[in-house]
Amino acid sequence: MAQYLPIALLLGLSTLFAAGSFVASGRLGPRKRPTAAKVAPYECGIVPEVEPPQRFPVRFYLVAMIFIIFDIEIVFLYPWAVIYRQLGSFGFIEVAVFAAIVFVSFLYLVSNGALDWGPAKHLRAAMASRTTESTVTRVGPDAGPPPGRAA
């Protein structure tokens, strides 16, 4: 049991620190509502004349997440590439699992529209396949019924 004492102590201290941070923030923080000047975005000392038309789209943050994901991947792949011969098949499997996790996160971001920067696309119902018989309407006395229809 003595082996777990440092872990229990660290867990207790971290819980105490988190709780103390919340209590100190509540006690030492401002008690009154912030003014409009304090809530306004800081623009290098320039008072904004008009409000921005809208918030940043979520796609902006998704692209930032893609950058961070690939940045982290590169940071971990460089050391692996330096010693990959020493790691053997275990190192290859670990990097393959890591790359799969990164790829799944990339697919998640793309499925949420991270790379769709144009206007929103509206899907239409699928049309039947078009052929000359279905597209061209024959007019006249000798035209007969359209193909596929009985007279």
N, CA, C and O atoms as a GROMACS GRO file, in nm:
protein
  604
    1MET      N    1   0.082  -0.119   0.000
    1MET     CA    2   0.000   0.000   0.000
    1MET      C    3   0.086   0.126   0.000
    1MET      O    4   0.044   0.231  -0.049
    2ALA      N    5   0.205   0.116   0.053
    2ALA     CA    6   0.294   0.231   0.062
    2ALA      C    7   0.338   0.277  -0.078
    2ALA      O    8   0.378   0.392  -0.096
    3GLN      N    9   0.332   0.185  -0.177
    3GLN     CA   10   0.370   0.221  -0.313
    3GLN      C   11   0.274   0.324  -0.373
    3GLN      O   12   0.314   0.409  -0.452
    4TYR      N   13   0.147   0.314  -0.334
    4TYR     CA   14   0.044   0.400  -0.390
    4TYR      C   15   0.028   0.532  -0.316
    4TYR      O   16  -0.049   0.618  -0.358
    5LEU      N   17   0.099   0.550  -0.208
    5LEU     CA   18   0.088   0.672  -0.129
    5LEU      C   19   0.127   0.797  -0.209
    5LEU      O   20   0.055   0.896  -0.201
    6PRO      N   21   0.238   0.798  -0.286
    6PRO     CA   22   0.268   0.919  -0.366
    6PRO      C   23   0.161   0.950  -0.471
    6PRO      O   24   0.132   1.066  -0.497
    7ILE      N   25   0.103   0.846  -0.531
    7ILE     CA   26  -0.002   0.869  -0.631
    7ILE      C   27  -0.126   0.927  -0.564
    7ILE      O   28  -0.187   1.021  -0.616
    8ALA      N   29  -0.165   0.871  -0.450
    8ALA     CA   30  -0.281   0.923  -0.376
    8ALA      C   31  -0.256   1.066  -0.330
    8ALA      O   32  -0.347   1.150  -0.334
    9LEU      N   33  -0.134   1.093  -0.285
    9LEU     CA   34  -0.100   1.228  -0.242
    9LEU      C   35  -0.108   1.327  -0.358
    9LEU      O   36  -0.163   1.436  -0.343
   10LEU      N   37  -0.055   1.288  -0.474
   10LEU     CA   38  -0.061   1.374  -0.592
   10LEU      C   39  -0.206   1.397  -0.637
   10LEU      O   40  -0.242   1.508  -0.675
   11LEU      N   41  -0.287   1.292  -0.633
   11LEU     CA   42  -0.429   1.306  -0.670
   11LEU      C   43  -0.500   1.400  -0.573
   11LEU      O   44  -0.580   1.483  -0.615
   12GLY      N   45  -0.471   1.387  -0.444
   12GLY     CA   46  -0.532   1.477  -0.346
   12GLY      C   47  -0.488   1.621  -0.364
   12GLY      O   48  -0.570   1.712  -0.354
   13LEU      N   49  -0.360   1.642  -0.390
   13LEU     CA   50  -0.310   1.778  -0.411
   13LEU      C   51  -0.368   1.840  -0.537
   13LEU      O   52  -0.402   1.959  -0.537
   14SER      N   53  -0.380   1.762  -0.642
   14SER     CA   54  -0.437   1.818  -0.767
   14SER      C   55  -0.584   1.851  -0.749
   14SER      O   56  -0.631   1.953  -0.801
   15THR      N   57  -0.658   1.768  -0.676
   15THR     CA   58  -0.799   1.798  -0.648
   15THR      C   59  -0.811   1.923  -0.561
   15THR      O   60  -0.897   2.008  -0.584
   16LEU      N   61  -0.726   1.933  -0.462
   16LEU     CA   62  -0.726   2.050  -0.375
   16LEU      C   63  -0.692   2.177  -0.454
   16LEU      O   64  -0.753   2.282  -0.433
   17PHE      N   65  -0.594   2.167  -0.544
   17PHE     CA   66  -0.557   2.283  -0.625
   17PHE      C   67  -0.671   2.326  -0.716
   17PHE      O   68  -0.699   2.445  -0.729
   18ALA      N   69  -0.739   2.228  -0.781
   18ALA     CA   70  -0.851   2.262  -0.869
   18ALA      C   71  -0.964   2.328  -0.791
   18ALA      O   72  -1.019   2.430  -0.833
   19ALA      N   73  -1.000   2.270  -0.677
   19ALA     CA   74  -1.107   2.327  -0.596
   19ALA      C   75  -1.066   2.466  -0.544
   19ALA      O   76  -1.148   2.558  -0.544
   20GLY      N   77  -0.940   2.480  -0.500
   20GLY     CA   78  -0.893   2.609  -0.453
   20GLY      C   79  -0.894   2.715  -0.563
   20GLY      O   80  -0.922   2.832  -0.536
   21SER      N   81  -0.864   2.675  -0.686
   21SER     CA   82  -0.868   2.770  -0.797
   21SER      C   83  -1.009   2.822  -0.821
   21SER      O   84  -1.028   2.941  -0.844
   22PHE      N   85  -1.108   2.733  -0.814
   22PHE     CA   86  -1.246   2.777  -0.833
   22PHE      C   87  -1.292   2.869  -0.720
   22PHE      O   88  -1.358   2.970  -0.744
   23VAL      N   89  -1.257   2.833  -0.597
   23VAL     CA   90  -1.296   2.916  -0.483
   23VAL      C   91  -1.229   3.053  -0.490
   23VAL      O   92  -1.294   3.155  -0.467
   24ALA      N   93  -1.099   3.056  -0.520
   24ALA     CA   94  -1.028   3.183  -0.530
   24ALA      C   95  -1.082   3.269  -0.644
   24ALA      O   96  -1.093   3.390  -0.630
   25SER      N   97  -1.116   3.207  -0.754
   25SER     CA   98  -1.172   3.283  -0.866
   25SER      C   99  -1.305   3.346  -0.828
   25SER      O  100  -1.332   3.461  -0.864
   26GLY      N  101  -1.388   3.273  -0.755
   26GLY     CA  102  -1.516   3.328  -0.711
   26GLY      C  103  -1.502   3.437  -0.608
   26GLY      O  104  -1.577   3.535  -0.611
   27ARG      N  105  -1.406   3.423  -0.518
   27ARG     CA  106  -1.388   3.522  -0.412
   27ARG      C  107  -1.314   3.647  -0.460
   27ARG      O  108  -1.350   3.758  -0.421
   28LEU      N  109  -1.212   3.629  -0.542
   28LEU     CA  110  -1.128   3.742  -0.582
   28LEU      C  111  -1.173   3.808  -0.712
   28LEU      O  112  -1.128   3.918  -0.744
   29GLY      N  113  -1.261   3.743  -0.786
   29GLY     CA  114  -1.306   3.799  -0.914
   29GLY      C  115  -1.401   3.916  -0.896
   29GLY      O  116  -1.449   3.939  -0.785
   30PRO      N  117  -1.428   3.990  -1.004
   30PRO     CA  118  -1.520   4.104  -0.994
   30PRO      C  119  -1.661   4.057  -0.963
   30PRO      O  120  -1.706   3.952  -1.009
   31ARG      N  121  -1.731   4.138  -0.883
   31ARG     CA  122  -1.865   4.101  -0.840
   31ARG      C  123  -1.975   4.167  -0.923
   31ARG      O  124  -2.090   4.122  -0.919
   32LYS      N  125  -1.942   4.272  -0.997
   32LYS     CA  126  -2.047   4.340  -1.073
   32LYS      C  127  -2.039   4.302  -1.221
   32LYS      O  128  -1.938   4.249  -1.268
   33ARG      N  129  -2.143   4.331  -1.290
   33ARG     CA  130  -2.151   4.299  -1.432
   33ARG      C  131  -2.051   4.382  -1.511
   33ARG      O  132  -2.030   4.500  -1.480
   34PRO      N  133  -1.987   4.323  -1.612
   34PRO     CA  134  -1.892   4.401  -1.692
   34PRO      C  135  -1.964   4.503  -1.780
   34PRO      O  136  -2.079   4.483  -1.820
   35THR      N  137  -1.895   4.612  -1.808
   35THR     CA  138  -1.952   4.717  -1.893
   35THR      C  139  -1.938   4.677  -2.039
   35THR      O  140  -1.872   4.579  -2.073
   36ALA      N  141  -2.002   4.754  -2.126
   36ALA     CA  142  -1.996   4.726  -2.270
   36ALA      C  143  -1.853   4.741  -2.321
   36ALA      O  144  -1.813   4.669  -2.412
   37ALA      N  145  -1.777   4.833  -2.264
   37ALA     CA  146  -1.638   4.852  -2.307
   37ALA      C  147  -1.552   4.732  -2.271
   37ALA      O  148  -1.460   4.696  -2.345
   38LYS      N  149  -1.581   4.670  -2.158
   38LYS     CA  150  -1.502   4.554  -2.118
   38LYS      C  151  -1.539   4.430  -2.198
   38LYS      O  152  -1.456   4.341  -2.217
   39VAL      N  153  -1.661   4.423  -2.244
   39VAL     CA  154  -1.706   4.306  -2.321
   39VAL      C  155  -1.663   4.317  -2.467
   39VAL      O  156  -1.649   4.214  -2.533
   40ALA      N  157  -1.643   4.436  -2.518
   40ALA     CA  158  -1.608   4.456  -2.659
   40ALA      C  159  -1.472   4.395  -2.689
   40ALA      O  160  -1.384   4.392  -2.603
   41PRO      N  161  -1.454   4.347  -2.811
   41PRO     CA  162  -1.323   4.291  -2.847
   41PRO      C  163  -1.217   4.400  -2.851
   41PRO      O  164  -1.245   4.514  -2.889
   42TYR      N  165  -1.097   4.364  -2.811
   42TYR     CA  166  -0.987   4.460  -2.808
   42TYR      C  167  -0.930   4.473  -2.949
   42TYR      O  168  -0.887   4.374  -3.008
   43GLU      N  169  -0.928   4.592  -3.002
   43GLU     CA  170  -0.880   4.619  -3.138
   43GLU      C  171  -0.761   4.714  -3.133
   43GLU      O  172  -0.762   4.817  -3.200
   44CYS      N  173  -0.659   4.682  -3.057
   44CYS     CA  174  -0.537   4.762  -3.048
   44CYS      C  175  -0.567   4.906  -3.008
   44CYS      O  176  -0.502   4.998  -3.056
   45GLY      N  177  -0.662   4.926  -2.921
   45GLY     CA  178  -0.692   5.060  -2.872
   45GLY      C  179  -0.790   5.136  -2.959
   45GLY      O  180  -0.831   5.246  -2.921
   46ILE      N  181  -0.829   5.083  -3.071
   46ILE     CA  182  -0.923   5.151  -3.161
   46ILE      C  183  -1.064   5.103  -3.127
   46ILE      O  184  -1.090   4.982  -3.123
   47VAL      N  185  -1.152   5.196  -3.104
   47VAL     CA  186  -1.290   5.161  -3.074
   47VAL      C  187  -1.357   5.120  -3.205
   47VAL      O  188  -1.358   5.199  -3.299
   48PRO      N  189  -1.414   5.000  -3.213
   48PRO     CA  190  -1.478   4.957  -3.337
   48PRO      C  191  -1.602   5.042  -3.365
   48PRO      O  192  -1.683   5.066  -3.275
   49GLU      N  193  -1.616   5.086  -3.489
   49GLU     CA  194  -1.731   5.168  -3.526
   49GLU      C  195  -1.856   5.084  -3.550
   49GLU      O  196  -1.967   5.126  -3.516
   50VAL      N  197  -1.838   4.969  -3.607
   50VAL     CA  198  -1.951   4.879  -3.631
   50VAL      C  199  -1.916   4.742  -3.577
   50VAL      O  200  -1.799   4.705  -3.566
   51GLU      N  201  -2.018   4.670  -3.543
   51GLU     CA  202  -1.997   4.532  -3.496
   51GLU      C  203  -1.963   4.444  -3.615
   51GLU      O  204  -2.006   4.473  -3.727
   52PRO      N  205  -1.888   4.339  -3.594
   52PRO     CA  206  -1.861   4.248  -3.705
   52PRO      C  207  -1.992   4.186  -3.753
   52PRO      O  208  -2.082   4.163  -3.673
   53PRO      N  209  -2.003   4.157  -3.884
   53PRO     CA  210  -2.130   4.108  -3.937
   53PRO      C  211  -2.172   3.975  -3.877
   53PRO      O  212  -2.291   3.950  -3.859
   54GLN      N  213  -2.077   3.889  -3.846
   54GLN     CA  214  -2.111   3.761  -3.787
   54GLN      C  215  -1.987   3.705  -3.718
   54GLN      O  216  -1.877   3.758  -3.731
   55ARG      N  217  -2.007   3.599  -3.646
   55ARG     CA  218  -1.894   3.534  -3.582
   55ARG      C  219  -1.814   3.457  -3.687
   55ARG      O  220  -1.861   3.434  -3.798
   56PHE      N  221  -1.693   3.419  -3.648
   56PHE     CA  222  -1.616   3.335  -3.737
   56PHE      C  223  -1.689   3.204  -3.758
   56PHE      O  224  -1.744   3.148  -3.663
   57PRO      N  225  -1.690   3.154  -3.880
   57PRO     CA  226  -1.757   3.026  -3.901
   57PRO      C  227  -1.680   2.913  -3.834
   57PRO      O  228  -1.560   2.923  -3.811
   58VAL      N  229  -1.751   2.807  -3.803
   58VAL     CA  230  -1.690   2.692  -3.737
   58VAL      C  231  -1.581   2.633  -3.826
   58VAL      O  232  -1.484   2.576  -3.775
   59ARG      N  233  -1.595   2.646  -3.957
   59ARG     CA  234  -1.495   2.592  -4.049
   59ARG      C  235  -1.356   2.650  -4.020
   59ARG      O  236  -1.256   2.582  -4.037
   60PHE      N  237  -1.351   2.775  -3.979
   60PHE     CA  238  -1.224   2.839  -3.946
   60PHE      C  239  -1.153   2.762  -3.836
   60PHE      O  240  -1.033   2.737  -3.844
   61TYR      N  241  -1.227   2.725  -3.733
   61TYR     CA  242  -1.168   2.651  -3.622
   61TYR      C  243  -1.135   2.508  -3.663
   61TYR      O  244  -1.038   2.450  -3.614
   62LEU      N  245  -1.215   2.450  -3.752
   62LEU     CA  246  -1.186   2.314  -3.798
   62LEU      C  247  -1.055   2.310  -3.878
   62LEU      O  248  -0.978   2.215  -3.866
   63VAL      N  249  -1.031   2.413  -3.958
   63VAL     CA  250  -0.904   2.418  -4.031
   63VAL      C  251  -0.789   2.434  -3.933
   63VAL      O  252  -0.682   2.375  -3.953
   64ALA      N  253  -0.808   2.512  -3.829
   64ALA     CA  254  -0.704   2.525  -3.727
   64ALA      C  255  -0.679   2.392  -3.659
   64ALA      O  256  -0.564   2.359  -3.628
   65MET      N  257  -0.784   2.314  -3.636
   65MET     CA  258  -0.766   2.182  -3.576
   65MET      C  259  -0.691   2.089  -3.670
   65MET      O  260  -0.609   2.009  -3.625
   66ILE      N  261  -0.716   2.098  -3.800
   66ILE     CA  262  -0.642   2.016  -3.897
   66ILE      C  263  -0.494   2.052  -3.890
   66ILE      O  264  -0.408   1.964  -3.890
   67PHE      N  265  -0.465   2.180  -3.884
   67PHE     CA  266  -0.325   2.223  -3.875
   67PHE      C  267  -0.259   2.165  -3.750
   67PHE      O  268  -0.148   2.113  -3.757
   68ILE      N  269  -0.327   2.173  -3.638
   68ILE     CA  270  -0.270   2.123  -3.513
   68ILE      C  271  -0.250   1.972  -3.520
   68ILE      O  272  -0.148   1.921  -3.474
   69ILE      N  273  -0.346   1.901  -3.577
   69ILE     CA  274  -0.335   1.755  -3.586
   69ILE      C  275  -0.213   1.716  -3.668
   69ILE      O  276  -0.135   1.630  -3.626
   70PHE      N  277  -0.195   1.778  -3.784
   70PHE     CA  278  -0.082   1.741  -3.867
   70PHE      C  279   0.049   1.793  -3.810
   70PHE      O  280   0.154   1.733  -3.832
   71ASP      N  281   0.045   1.904  -3.738
   71ASP     CA  282   0.164   1.955  -3.672
   71ASP      C  283   0.211   1.856  -3.566
   71ASP      O  284   0.330   1.828  -3.556
   72ILE      N  285   0.119   1.805  -3.487
   72ILE     CA  286   0.154   1.707  -3.385
   72ILE      C  287   0.204   1.578  -3.450
   72ILE      O  288   0.298   1.516  -3.399
   73GLU      N  289   0.144   1.539  -3.560
   73GLU     CA  290   0.189   1.418  -3.628
   73GLU      C  291   0.334   1.433  -3.674
   73GLU      O  292   0.414   1.342  -3.657
   74ILE      N  293   0.367   1.546  -3.732
   74ILE     CA  294   0.504   1.568  -3.780
   74ILE      C  295   0.602   1.570  -3.662
   74ILE      O  296   0.712   1.517  -3.672
   75VAL      N  297   0.562   1.632  -3.551
   75VAL     CA  298   0.650   1.639  -3.435
   75VAL      C  299   0.682   1.498  -3.384
   75VAL      O  300   0.793   1.474  -3.337
   76PHE      N  301   0.587   1.406  -3.391
   76PHE     CA  302   0.611   1.270  -3.345
   76PHE      C  303   0.677   1.182  -3.451
   76PHE      O  304   0.743   1.085  -3.417
   77LEU      N  305   0.661   1.215  -3.578
   77LEU     CA  306   0.719   1.131  -3.683
   77LEU      C  307   0.868   1.156  -3.703
   77LEU      O  308   0.940   1.063  -3.743
   78TYR      N  309   0.917   1.275  -3.677
   78TYR     CA  310   1.060   1.301  -3.696
   78TYR      C  311   1.147   1.215  -3.603
   78TYR      O  312   1.240   1.151  -3.652
   79PRO      N  313   1.122   1.211  -3.474
   79PRO     CA  314   1.204   1.124  -3.390
   79PRO      C  315   1.192   0.976  -3.429
   79PRO      O  316   1.290   0.902  -3.424
   80TRP      N  317   1.072   0.935  -3.468
   80TRP     CA  318   1.053   0.796  -3.510
   80TRP      C  319   1.136   0.766  -3.634
   80TRP      O  320   1.195   0.659  -3.646
   81ALA      N  321   1.140   0.861  -3.728
   81ALA     CA  322   1.214   0.839  -3.851
   81ALA      C  323   1.365   0.829  -3.824
   81ALA      O  324   1.436   0.760  -3.897
   82VAL      N  325   1.411   0.895  -3.721
   82VAL     CA  326   1.554   0.891  -3.690
   82VAL      C  327   1.596   0.753  -3.640
   82VAL      O  328   1.704   0.706  -3.673
   83ILE      N  329   1.511   0.689  -3.560
   83ILE     CA  330   1.549   0.561  -3.501
   83ILE      C  331   1.457   0.446  -3.543
   83ILE      O  332   1.442   0.349  -3.468
   84TYR      N  333   1.397   0.453  -3.659
   84TYR     CA  334   1.300   0.350  -3.696
   84TYR      C  335   1.364   0.213  -3.714
   84TYR      O  336   1.297   0.112  -3.691
   85ARG      N  337   1.490   0.205  -3.753
   85ARG     CA  338   1.555   0.075  -3.769
   85ARG      C  339   1.576   0.007  -3.633
   85ARG      O  340   1.573  -0.116  -3.624
   86GLN      N  341   1.597   0.085  -3.530
   86GLN     CA  342   1.618   0.027  -3.397
   86GLN      C  343   1.488  -0.022  -3.336
   86GLN      O  344   1.489  -0.112  -3.253
   87LEU      N  345   1.375   0.037  -3.374
   87LEU     CA  346   1.247   0.000  -3.316
   87LEU      C  347   1.191  -0.129  -3.371
   87LEU      O  348   1.118  -0.200  -3.302
   88GLY      N  349   1.224  -0.160  -3.495
   88GLY     CA  350   1.176  -0.284  -3.557
   88GLY      C  351   1.028  -0.281  -3.586
   88GLY      O  352   0.970  -0.176  -3.611
   89SER      N  353   0.968  -0.399  -3.583
   89SER     CA  354   0.826  -0.411  -3.620
   89SER      C  355   0.736  -0.348  -3.514
   89SER      O  356   0.628  -0.297  -3.547
   90PHE      N  357   0.778  -0.350  -3.387
   90PHE     CA  358   0.698  -0.286  -3.284
   90PHE      C  359   0.683  -0.137  -3.311
   90PHE      O  360   0.573  -0.082  -3.299
   91GLY      N  361   0.792  -0.071  -3.347
   91GLY     CA  362   0.787   0.072  -3.379
   91GLY      C  363   0.700   0.100  -3.500
   91GLY      O  364   0.630   0.201  -3.505
   92PHE      N  365   0.706   0.010  -3.598
   92PHE     CA  366   0.622   0.029  -3.718
   92PHE      C  367   0.474   0.017  -3.682
   92PHE      O  368   0.392   0.096  -3.729
   93ILE      N  369   0.440  -0.081  -3.600
   93ILE     CA  370   0.300  -0.100  -3.562
   93ILE      C  371   0.250   0.020  -3.480
   93ILE      O  372   0.138   0.066  -3.500
   94GLU      N  373   0.334   0.070  -3.391
   94GLU     CA  374   0.294   0.186  -3.311
   94GLU      C  375   0.269   0.308  -3.398
   94GLU      O  376   0.172   0.381  -3.378
   95VAL      N  377   0.357   0.331  -3.494
   95VAL     CA  378   0.338   0.446  -3.584
   95VAL      C  379   0.218   0.425  -3.674
   95VAL      O  380   0.148   0.521  -3.706
   96ALA      N  381   0.192   0.303  -3.716
   96ALA     CA  382   0.074   0.275  -3.798
   96ALA      C  383  -0.054   0.303  -3.720
   96ALA      O  384  -0.148   0.360  -3.774
   97VAL      N  385  -0.057   0.264  -3.593
   97VAL     CA  386  -0.175   0.293  -3.509
   97VAL      C  387  -0.190   0.444  -3.490
   97VAL      O  388  -0.301   0.497  -3.500
   98PHE      N  389  -0.079   0.513  -3.465
   98PHE     CA  390  -0.082   0.658  -3.449
   98PHE      C  391  -0.132   0.726  -3.576
   98PHE      O  392  -0.215   0.817  -3.570
   99ALA      N  393  -0.080   0.683  -3.693
   99ALA     CA  394  -0.123   0.742  -3.820
   99ALA      C  395  -0.270   0.712  -3.846
   99ALA      O  396  -0.340   0.796  -3.902
  100ALA      N  397  -0.318   0.594  -3.807
  100ALA     CA  398  -0.460   0.562  -3.825
  100ALA      C  399  -0.547   0.653  -3.740
  100ALA      O  400  -0.652   0.698  -3.786
  101ILE      N  401  -0.504   0.680  -3.618
  101ILE     CA  402  -0.581   0.770  -3.531
  101ILE      C  403  -0.584   0.911  -3.590
  101ILE      O  404  -0.688   0.977  -3.589
  102VAL      N  405  -0.470   0.957  -3.641
  102VAL     CA  406  -0.465   1.090  -3.703
  102VAL      C  407  -0.554   1.093  -3.827
  102VAL      O  408  -0.624   1.191  -3.850
  103PHE      N  409  -0.552   0.987  -3.906
  103PHE     CA  410  -0.635   0.982  -4.027
  103PHE      C  411  -0.783   0.982  -3.992
  103PHE      O  412  -0.862   1.047  -4.060
  104VAL      N  413  -0.822   0.911  -3.888
  104VAL     CA  414  -0.963   0.910  -3.845
  104VAL      C  415  -1.005   1.049  -3.799
  104VAL      O  416  -1.116   1.093  -3.829
  105SER      N  417  -0.918   1.118  -3.726
  105SER     CA  418  -0.952   1.254  -3.684
  105SER      C  419  -0.963   1.348  -3.804
  105SER      O  420  -1.048   1.437  -3.806
  106PHE      N  421  -0.878   1.327  -3.903
  106PHE     CA  422  -0.887   1.407  -4.027
  106PHE      C  423  -1.019   1.379  -4.098
  106PHE      O  424  -1.085   1.472  -4.145
  107LEU      N  425  -1.059   1.252  -4.107
  107LEU     CA  426  -1.187   1.219  -4.171
  107LEU      C  427  -1.304   1.281  -4.095
  107LEU      O  428  -1.401   1.325  -4.156
  108TYR      N  429  -1.295   1.285  -3.963
  108TYR     CA  430  -1.401   1.348  -3.883
  108TYR      C  431  -1.413   1.496  -3.916
  108TYR      O  432  -1.523   1.547  -3.933
  109LEU      N  433  -1.300   1.564  -3.925
  109LEU     CA  434  -1.303   1.707  -3.956
  109LEU      C  435  -1.354   1.733  -4.096
  109LEU      O  436  -1.431   1.827  -4.117
  110VAL      N  437  -1.313   1.652  -4.192
  110VAL     CA  438  -1.361   1.669  -4.329
  110VAL      C  439  -1.510   1.641  -4.337
  110VAL      O  440  -1.582   1.709  -4.409
  111SER      N  441  -1.559   1.540  -4.263
  111SER     CA  442  -1.702   1.510  -4.266
  111SER      C  443  -1.784   1.622  -4.202
  111SER      O  444  -1.902   1.636  -4.234
  112ASN      N  445  -1.724   1.700  -4.114
  112ASN     CA  446  -1.793   1.814  -4.054
  112ASN      C  447  -1.780   1.941  -4.136
  112ASN      O  448  -1.823   2.048  -4.091
  113GLY      N  449  -1.720   1.933  -4.254
  113GLY     CA  450  -1.715   2.048  -4.343
  113GLY      C  451  -1.595   2.136  -4.325
  113GLY      O  452  -1.601   2.255  -4.355
  114ALA      N  453  -1.484   2.081  -4.276
  114ALA     CA  454  -1.366   2.164  -4.252
  114ALA      C  455  -1.307   2.219  -4.381
  114ALA      O  456  -1.247   2.326  -4.380
  115LEU      N  457  -1.323   2.149  -4.491
  115LEU     CA  458  -1.264   2.194  -4.617
  115LEU      C  459  -1.367   2.250  -4.714
  115LEU      O  460  -1.332   2.280  -4.829
  116ASP      N  461  -1.491   2.265  -4.673
  116ASP     CA  462  -1.596   2.321  -4.759
  116ASP      C  463  -1.605   2.471  -4.734
  116ASP      O  464  -1.671   2.514  -4.640
  117TRP      N  465  -1.540   2.550  -4.818
  117TRP     CA  466  -1.536   2.694  -4.798
  117TRP      C  467  -1.636   2.770  -4.883
  117TRP      O  468  -1.657   2.889  -4.862
  118GLY      N  469  -1.697   2.704  -4.980
  118GLY     CA  470  -1.792   2.772  -5.066
  118GLY      C  471  -1.928   2.784  -4.999
  118GLY      O  472  -1.943   2.751  -4.881
  119PRO      N  473  -2.027   2.831  -5.075
  119PRO     CA  474  -2.162   2.839  -5.019
  119PRO      C  475  -2.216   2.700  -4.991
  119PRO      O  476  -2.169   2.601  -5.047
  120ALA      N  477  -2.313   2.693  -4.903
  120ALA     CA  478  -2.371   2.564  -4.866
  120ALA      C  479  -2.434   2.499  -4.989
  120ALA      O  480  -2.502   2.564  -5.068
  121LYS      N  481  -2.410   2.372  -5.002
  121LYS     CA  482  -2.465   2.299  -5.116
  121LYS      C  483  -2.600   2.240  -5.077
  121LYS      O  484  -2.615   2.183  -4.969
  122HIS      N  485  -2.696   2.256  -5.165
  122HIS     CA  486  -2.827   2.200  -5.142
  122HIS      C  487  -2.841   2.078  -5.233
  122HIS      O  488  -2.824   2.087  -5.354
  123LEU      N  489  -2.870   1.965  -5.172
  123LEU     CA  490  -2.882   1.842  -5.249
  123LEU      C  491  -3.019   1.836  -5.315
  123LEU      O  492  -3.121   1.871  -5.256
  124ARG      N  493  -3.018   1.789  -5.439
  124ARG     CA  494  -3.144   1.768  -5.509
  124ARG      C  495  -3.168   1.620  -5.523
  124ARG      O  496  -3.075   1.539  -5.516
  125ALA      N  497  -3.293   1.585  -5.544
  125ALA     CA  498  -3.326   1.443  -5.564
  125ALA      C  499  -3.261   1.396  -5.693
  125ALA      O  500  -3.251   1.470  -5.790
  126ALA      N  501  -3.218   1.272  -5.693
  126ALA     CA  502  -3.152   1.216  -5.810
  126ALA      C  503  -3.251   1.202  -5.925
  126ALA      O  504  -3.366   1.163  -5.906
  127MET      N  505  -3.204   1.234  -6.045
  127MET     CA  506  -3.288   1.219  -6.165
  127MET      C  507  -3.260   1.083  -6.227
  127MET      O  508  -3.155   1.023  -6.205
  128ALA      N  509  -3.356   1.037  -6.305
  128ALA     CA  510  -3.335   0.914  -6.380
  128ALA      C  511  -3.226   0.941  -6.483
  128ALA      O  512  -3.202   1.055  -6.522
  129SER      N  513  -3.160   0.836  -6.528
  129SER     CA  514  -3.053   0.856  -6.625
  129SER      C  515  -3.110   0.916  -6.753
  129SER      O  516  -3.217   0.876  -6.800
  130ARG      N  517  -3.039   1.013  -6.809
  130ARG     CA  518  -3.088   1.083  -6.927
  130ARG      C  519  -3.030   1.019  -7.053
  130ARG      O  520  -2.911   0.991  -7.063
  131THR      N  521  -3.118   0.997  -7.145
  131THR     CA  522  -3.079   0.947  -7.277
  131THR      C  523  -3.145   1.036  -7.381
  131THR      O  524  -3.225   1.123  -7.347
  132THR      N  525  -3.111   1.014  -7.510
  132THR     CA  526  -3.176   1.095  -7.614
  132THR      C  527  -3.324   1.064  -7.623
  132THR      O  528  -3.404   1.152  -7.656
  133GLU      N  529  -3.361   0.941  -7.595
  133GLU     CA  530  -3.504   0.906  -7.602
  133GLU      C  531  -3.583   0.972  -7.489
  133GLU      O  532  -3.698   1.011  -7.510
  134SER      N  533  -3.524   0.985  -7.371
  134SER     CA  534  -3.598   1.045  -7.261
  134SER      C  535  -3.591   1.197  -7.262
  134SER      O  536  -3.675   1.262  -7.200
  135THR      N  537  -3.494   1.256  -7.331
  135THR     CA  538  -3.476   1.400  -7.331
  135THR      C  539  -3.544   1.467  -7.449
  135THR      O  540  -3.608   1.572  -7.433
  136VAL      N  541  -3.533   1.409  -7.566
  136VAL     CA  542  -3.586   1.471  -7.687
  136VAL      C  543  -3.732   1.430  -7.704
  136VAL      O  544  -3.766   1.312  -7.701
  137THR      N  545  -3.819   1.530  -7.721
  137THR     CA  546  -3.960   1.503  -7.745
  137THR      C  547  -3.986   1.515  -7.895
  137THR      O  548  -3.959   1.618  -7.957
  138ARG      N  549  -4.038   1.411  -7.949
  138ARG     CA  550  -4.067   1.413  -8.093
  138ARG      C  551  -4.207   1.470  -8.114
  138ARG      O  552  -4.302   1.432  -8.045
  139VAL      N  553  -4.217   1.562  -8.209
  139VAL     CA  554  -4.343   1.630  -8.236
  139VAL      C  555  -4.380   1.604  -8.382
  139VAL      O  556  -4.294   1.603  -8.470
  140GLY      N  557  -4.507   1.583  -8.406
  140GLY     CA  558  -4.552   1.565  -8.544
  140GLY      C  559  -4.642   1.443  -8.554
  140GLY      O  560  -4.653   1.366  -8.460
  141PRO      N  561  -4.707   1.426  -8.675
  141PRO     CA  562  -4.803   1.317  -8.691
  141PRO      C  563  -4.735   1.180  -8.690
  141PRO      O  564  -4.797   1.083  -8.648
  142ASP      N  565  -4.611   1.169  -8.736
  142ASP     CA  566  -4.549   1.037  -8.743
  142ASP      C  567  -4.458   1.009  -8.624
  142ASP      O  568  -4.380   0.913  -8.626
  143ALA      N  569  -4.467   1.093  -8.517
  143ALA     CA  570  -4.378   1.077  -8.402
  143ALA      C  571  -4.412   0.951  -8.324
  143ALA      O  572  -4.320   0.882  -8.281
  144GLY      N  573  -4.538   0.919  -8.306
  144GLY     CA  574  -4.575   0.801  -8.228
  144GLY      C  575  -4.558   0.825  -8.079
  144GLY      O  576  -4.518   0.934  -8.038
  145PRO      N  577  -4.588   0.725  -7.997
  145PRO     CA  578  -4.573   0.740  -7.852
  145PRO      C  579  -4.425   0.739  -7.813
  145PRO      O  580  -4.342   0.684  -7.884
  146PRO      N  581  -4.395   0.800  -7.701
  146PRO     CA  582  -4.256   0.798  -7.653
  146PRO      C  583  -4.212   0.655  -7.626
  146PRO      O  584  -4.295   0.570  -7.594
  147PRO      N  585  -4.086   0.628  -7.638
  147PRO     CA  586  -4.040   0.490  -7.613
  147PRO      C  587  -4.070   0.447  -7.472
  147PRO      O  588  -4.060   0.526  -7.378
  148GLY      N  589  -4.106   0.321  -7.456
  148GLY     CA  590  -4.136   0.269  -7.326
  148GLY      C  591  -4.282   0.288  -7.287
  148GLY      O  592  -4.322   0.241  -7.181
  149ARG      N  593  -4.362   0.355  -7.368
  149ARG     CA  594  -4.503   0.374  -7.336
  149ARG      C  595  -4.588   0.311  -7.446
  149ARG      O  596  -4.558   0.323  -7.564
  150ALA      N  597  -4.692   0.247  -7.405
  150ALA     CA  598  -4.784   0.185  -7.503
  150ALA      C  599  -4.878   0.290  -7.559
  150ALA      O  600  -4.911   0.388  -7.492
  151ALA      N  601  -4.921   0.268  -7.681
  151ALA     CA  602  -5.012   0.362  -7.746
  151ALA      C  603  -5.153   0.347  -7.701
  151ALA      O  604  -5.241   0.420  -7.747
   0.00000   0.00000   0.00000
